[in-house]
Structure formats: structure tokens, C-alpha cells
Amino acid sequence: MQLILGDNQFFGVNHMSEERARAQAIRFQDNSAIMKVIEDAYSLGIRSFMCTTHDRIGQLVSKVKAAQDRFADFAFQPCMPYAHKYSDAVTEAGLLGALRRFLPEDGLLSAALRGGRSLARKDVEGVITLLIEAEMVAFRGVGTPTIWLQNVVVDLLLGMGFLEPFRIFESFVRERYGAQAGFITMNLPLLLRALDEIGVVDPLICANINKLGFRMSGGIDAYQTVLAERPFRAVAMSVFASGAIPPREAIEWIIDQPNIESIVFGASTREHIEQTVSLVHELS
């Protein structure tokens, strides 16, 4: 089973404790502290970093590119959009202003004009592809084998019953970047039905999957049913339920579930990473 390092701990996200989240945000306010964890993860055999498109991620990408001899096969897995970045920009500059703020430097005029036409025509595909291109600028020069659509968008679209953007995202990521598209959700059973409906075959989906049913919309029984019966590839997150499940118990339960190909986890020390790696190797 593949292990993927996540980035929540670096940017003050903890679903169980606001106090711990604040402490982590302070600890990792310097990029060198984040790079130390990434280096530790790499030395312990982890080759993928699943991250938001937070402004600081671009700085980390630059550091990895500058040390390619030490990170030869290291890959980033961008998760987009980073909602706070866009909401702040829209508040400050309006919708078109926000789009232009995040456009790639090269081809700025043509991209801006394309964005304007897309909005004027309500061309959903044009806007989506424009935003993906803007988000991917920070990842030039590094491997991005998987590109994820964040749950804040996935679950909003699911709730609206507006499914076409999923098809657009999957095909554009595959054709433009040669990458596989992934979808992050808080409701795995519902998303699977939606992707079936629009013909996305064997999708890659990241969802909370853990022994306690923590943040698993639809219920743990429904998740175990689709894991056993549906053709898709699962990436499990929140496997420790933000610390509520002891590590060995959490990993043992996850490994017993069918159809899970990867675990994404947050860790702030080498000891935490080493413990998770050792447990997966021992119990697999």
C-alpha cells in the first residue's frame, strides 16, 4: 500500500483540535521546517506529497527543483482550488480581476481574453480549464502524476446536481498534463453514483475512511459496501480520525478493507512518519 504525505499540518488544519492547529501553524511558518519533514519522509521511502495550491507551495516546489539530485523521483499531487485564495481575491478584485490575478505569466493577454469570453458566454469548460492552468503554473518542472479536485468544489457540485464539471476536469487533466484526475469528497457513495452517471470509469477518489466513521458522510456501512462492490480506486485520508484511533489499530483496520490503494496522512515529525511506514510494512 502506497503512503502519501499530506500538508494539513503545515498550514494549521486539524479537525479535532484548534489549539493543535494553531501550534502547528506557528511551528511551520518557516518553509525550512516543512522541507525538513519532506526530506524525512523521502528518506523513509515516501515519494508523493499531496498538497493544496496554497501560495507557499510554490516556494516548496522551487526548493525541490533546486535539489533534484536528492528528490529525483519525488512527485507532487496538487489539490485544487485552494478556496481561501480565490475567495479573498474575488472580494478584493471581483471575479474577472481574481481570474486575471492567477493567470500564467506567459500568454497573459490571450488567457485573459479567453477568460473574459468564457465568462461572457457562460462557457463552463473554458473557465474550468483556465483555472486549472493557472493553478498548475506553480508545479512546472516537477512530477504531478495525479491532480485532485478539492472536496469543497466536489461536494458543492454534488449537492447542486451539476456533474458536467467532473467530466471536464477528468478529461482536461488527462489530455493536457498526462495525469490522472482524482476527486476528494466527504461523501464517497454519492460521488461514485455521480461519476457512474457521467461515464467516468474506474475513478480515483480520496475520502475519509476510518474505523470510527469519522467525517464519513453516508455512514461507515455504506463506505464498506462500495469498497467491496464498486470498481474504483480509493485513497484513504483521516485514517487516524485526527488522533482518536491508536495508530496500530487504525492501520490494521484500513489494510483489512478492500480496494484501498493508498493512505494520505499528515505528520509533523520524523518519528510519526517512521511509525506509520513501519506499521504499514508490518501489517500489509
C-alpha positions in Angstrom: 0.0 0.0 0.0 1.4 3.4 -1.0 1.8 6.2 1.6 1.4 9.8 0.6 2.4 12.7 2.8 -0.4 15.3 3.2 0.0 19.0 4.0 -2.8 19.9 6.5 -0.4 20.0 9.5 1.8 22.6 7.7 -0.9 25.1 7.3 -2.8 24.9 10.6 -5.5 22.4 9.8 -6.6 19.9 12.5 -10.1 18.6 12.5 -10.1 17.7 16.2 -8.2 20.5 18.0 -7.9 24.2 17.1 -5.2 24.6 19.7 -3.1 22.0 18.0 -3.8 23.6 14.6 -2.5 26.9 15.9 0.6 25.4 17.3 1.4 23.6 14.0 0.8 26.8 12.0 3.3 28.6 14.2 5.8 25.8 14.0 5.7 25.6 10.2 5.6 29.3 9.5 9.1 28.9 8.1 9.4 26.8 4.9 12.6 25.2 6.2 10.6 23.4 8.8 8.3 22.0 6.2 11.2 20.9 4.0 12.7 19.1 6.9 9.6 16.9 7.2 9.5 16.4 3.4 13.2 15.3 3.5 12.5 12.9 6.4 9.5 11.5 4.5 11.6 11.0 1.4 14.4 9.3 3.3 11.8 6.8 4.7 10.6 5.9 1.2 7.6 8.2 0.7 7.7 9.6 -2.9 4.5 11.7 -3.1 3.3 14.9 -1.5 -0.4 15.6 -1.7 -0.8 19.4 -1.2 -3.2 22.3 -1.7 -2.2 25.1 -4.1 -1.5 27.4 -1.1 0.7 30.3 -2.0 3.7 28.8 -0.1 3.6 25.5 -2.0 5.2 27.2 -5.0 8.2 28.1 -2.8 8.5 24.4 -1.7 8.3 23.3 -5.4 11.2 25.7 -6.1 13.3 24.1 -3.3 12.6 20.6 -4.5 13.5 21.6 -8.1 16.8 23.1 -6.8 17.7 19.8 -5.2 16.6 17.4 -7.9 19.7 15.2 -7.1 18.1 14.5 -3.7 14.5 14.3 -4.9 14.9 12.6 -8.2 11.6 10.6 -8.2 9.6 12.8 -5.8 6.1 13.8 -7.1 3.6 16.5 -6.1 -0.1 15.8 -6.2 -1.8 19.2 -6.4 -5.3 19.6 -4.9 -7.3 22.5 -6.4 -8.7 25.0 -5.9 -7.4 26.5 -2.7 -10.7 28.1 -1.8 -9.5 30.8 0.6 -7.1 32.2 -2.0 -9.9 32.7 -4.5 -12.5 34.0 -2.1 -10.0 36.6 -0.9 -9.1 37.6 -4.4 -12.8 37.9 -5.5 -13.5 40.1 -2.5 -10.6 42.3 -3.4 -10.8 42.4 -7.2 -14.1 41.0 -8.4 -14.5 37.7 -10.4 -12.6 38.8 -13.5 -9.9 40.5 -11.5 -9.4 37.4 -9.5 -9.1 35.2 -12.6 -6.5 37.6 -14.1 -4.5 37.6 -10.8 -3.9 33.9 -11.1 -3.3 33.6 -14.8 0.0 32.2 -16.1 2.6 34.9 -16.8 3.2 33.6 -20.4 0.3 34.3 -22.7 -1.3 36.6 -20.2 -3.3 38.6 -22.7 -4.7 35.7 -24.7 -5.5 33.8 -21.5 -7.2 36.9 -20.0 -9.2 37.4 -23.2 -10.2 33.7 -23.2 -11.3 34.0 -19.6 -13.4 37.1 -20.4 -15.1 35.4 -23.4 -15.7 32.3 -21.3 -17.5 34.3 -18.6 -19.4 36.3 -21.1 -20.7 33.2 -22.8 -21.1 31.3 -19.6 -18.7 28.8 -21.0 -18.1 26.5 -18.1 -15.4 24.4 -19.8 -13.4 27.5 -20.7 -13.4 28.8 -17.1 -12.6 25.4 -15.6 -9.6 24.7 -17.9 -8.4 28.3 -17.4 -8.4 27.9 -13.6 -6.6 24.5 -13.8 -3.9 26.0 -16.0 -3.5 28.9 -13.5 -3.2 26.6 -10.5 -0.6 24.4 -12.3 1.9 27.1 -13.0 3.5 26.6 -9.6 4.2 23.0 -10.4 6.2 23.4 -13.6 9.3 21.3 -13.7 8.2 18.7 -11.1 6.2 15.5 -11.5 2.5 15.7 -11.0 1.1 12.3 -11.8 -2.2 13.0 -10.0 -4.2 16.2 -9.9 -7.1 16.4 -7.4 -10.3 18.4 -7.3 -10.9 19.5 -3.8 -13.9 18.4 -1.8 -15.1 22.0 -1.3 -15.9 22.0 -5.0 -16.7 18.3 -5.5 -19.3 18.2 -2.7 -20.8 21.6 -3.7 -21.3 20.4 -7.3 -22.7 17.1 -6.0 -25.2 19.0 -3.8 -26.3 21.1 -6.8 -26.5 18.0 -9.1 -24.2 19.8 -11.6 -22.0 16.9 -12.7 -20.5 18.1 -16.1 -17.5 19.8 -14.5 -16.3 16.4 -13.2 -16.1 15.1 -16.8 -14.4 18.3 -17.9 -11.8 18.1 -15.1 -11.0 14.5 -15.7 -10.6 14.8 -19.5 -8.6 18.0 -19.4 -6.2 16.8 -16.7 -5.6 13.6 -18.6 -5.1 15.3 -22.0 -3.3 18.5 -21.0 -1.0 17.2 -18.3 -0.9 13.4 -18.9 -2.0 13.0 -15.3 -4.8 11.0 -13.6 -7.6 13.1 -12.2 -8.6 12.5 -8.6 -11.7 13.6 -6.7 -11.8 14.4 -3.0 -15.1 14.0 -1.2 -16.9 13.8 2.1 -19.5 11.5 0.6 -17.9 8.6 -1.2 -21.1 6.6 -2.0 -22.8 9.7 -3.5 -19.8 10.7 -5.6 -19.4 7.2 -7.0 -23.0 7.2 -8.3 -22.5 10.6 -9.8 -19.3 9.6 -11.7 -21.0 6.5 -12.9 -23.8 8.7 -14.3 -21.4 10.8 -16.4 -19.2 7.8 -17.5 -16.0 8.4 -15.6 -14.6 4.8 -15.4 -12.5 3.4 -12.5 -12.2 6.8 -10.8 -9.6 7.7 -8.2 -11.3 9.0 -5.1 -9.9 10.3 -1.8 -12.2 10.2 1.2 -12.2 9.9 4.9 -12.1 6.2 5.7 -11.5 5.1 9.2 -12.7 2.6 11.9 -14.9 5.2 13.7 -16.7 6.6 10.7 -15.2 10.0 11.5 -16.4 12.6 8.9 -17.7 9.8 6.6 -21.0 11.2 5.2 -23.4 8.4 4.4 -22.1 6.2 7.2 -19.4 3.6 7.6 -21.6 0.7 6.4 -22.2 2.4 3.0 -18.5 3.0 2.6 -17.6 -0.6 3.3 -20.3 -1.7 0.8 -18.9 0.4 -2.1 -15.3 -0.6 -1.2 -16.3 -4.2 -1.5 -18.5 -4.0 -4.6 -17.7 -0.9 -6.7 -14.9 -0.6 -9.3 -12.9 2.4 -8.3 -9.5 3.2 -6.6 -9.7 4.5 -3.1 -7.2 6.8 -1.3 -7.9 6.9 2.4 -7.5 10.0 4.5 -8.2 10.7 8.2 -7.4 7.1 8.9 -6.4 8.0 12.4 -9.6 10.1 12.9 -7.4 13.1 13.9 -5.8 11.1 16.7 -8.9 9.4 18.1 -7.7 5.9 16.9 -4.4 4.4 18.1 -2.0 4.1 15.1 -1.7 0.3 15.0 -5.5 -0.2 15.3 -6.1 2.4 12.6 -3.7 0.9 10.1 -4.7 -2.6 10.8 -8.3 -1.8 10.1 -7.5 0.1 6.9 -5.4 -2.7 5.5 -8.2 -5.1 6.1 -10.5 -3.1 3.8 -10.7 -4.0 0.1 -9.9 -1.7 -2.8 -7.8 0.9 -0.9 -4.6 1.6 -2.8 -3.1 4.5 -0.8 -3.2 6.3 2.5 -2.6 10.0 2.7 -1.6 11.2 6.2 -0.2 14.2 7.9 2.9 14.0 10.1 5.0 16.7 11.7 8.0 14.7 12.9 10.3 12.0 11.5 9.1 9.7 14.4 5.5 10.0 13.3 6.4 9.2 9.7 8.6 6.3 10.7 5.9 4.8 12.9 3.3 4.9 10.1 5.7 3.5 7.5 6.7 0.7 9.9 3.1 -0.2 10.7 2.1 -0.4 7.0 5.1 -2.6 6.2 4.5 -4.9 9.1 0.7 -5.2 8.6 0.5 -5.4 4.9 
